[in-house]
Amino acid sequence: MVKIRLRRIGQKKKPFYRIVVADSRTAMNSRTIAEIGTYDPLKNPTEFKVDEEQAKKWLANGAQPTERVSKIFKLAGIL
């Protein structure tokens, strides 16, 4: 099963995430299929950038977003 989820790349106590498409059986920070955006929770308000075309393509192909990613997609107007 393919999931759209967050991958942490930030330093200690400074989280920064990439929104990635990955197989659900792989580890959280291991190999990914595609990278479709970023998410920065430390900015006020939180900042995110999403490639809408890629996100819609993966959702149409059956990829399931995690709970946090689905909230980001709702804010971006994708879902």
N, C-alpha and C positions, 0 to 999 in steps of 0.2 A: 504494500500500500504506500502511496506517495503522499507526503505531508508537506505543507507549507508552514515553516516554523522559524523561530528566531535562533540565531547563532551568535553567541557572545564573543566579541573581539576586544573589549575594552580592558583597561588596566584594573588593578585592584582598587575597589571602591569608586571606580569611574566606569560604569557600564556603558557600552555602546554595542548595538546589535545590527546584524545584517539579516534581512528577510530572505530565506533560502528555500529552495525546493529540494527535498531529500527523501530517501527511502526511510520508512518508519522504523526499520530494523537496525539502522546504523546508529552509532553513538552521536551524542548531541553536537560535538564539534568536529566530526569526521568529514569525509568526502561528501560533497553535495552535487546535485544534478545541475542546478542553476541558481544564480543570485538575482533577485528581482527588486531589492530595495534596501533601505537602511532605516534605523529607528534609534533616536537619541532621547532617552527618558530624563536626562539631566537638564535639558533646556526648559525654559518656562515661557510659553507652553511647550509641551513635548513636540519634538520635530521628527517628521518621518518623510521619506521620499519613496514612492513606489512606481515601478514601471507598469502602468495600467494594462497595456496590451499583453505583456508577459503574464501578469496575474490572471487576467481573464482567460488567456489561453490555457493555463494550467488548471484553473477551476473548471473549465469546459472539458478538460481531459480527465477529470475525476480526482484531482488532488484535494485533500481535506486540510483546511487551515486549522491551526490550533486556536484555542480560545482567545489569546492575546492578539494573534495575527488577524482574526476575524474582526476584532474591535478596531484595529488599525484600518482594515479594509472598509469598514463602515464609515469611519471618519473621512477616508479618502473618496468615498462614493463608489466603491467598486462592488460592494455587496448591497 
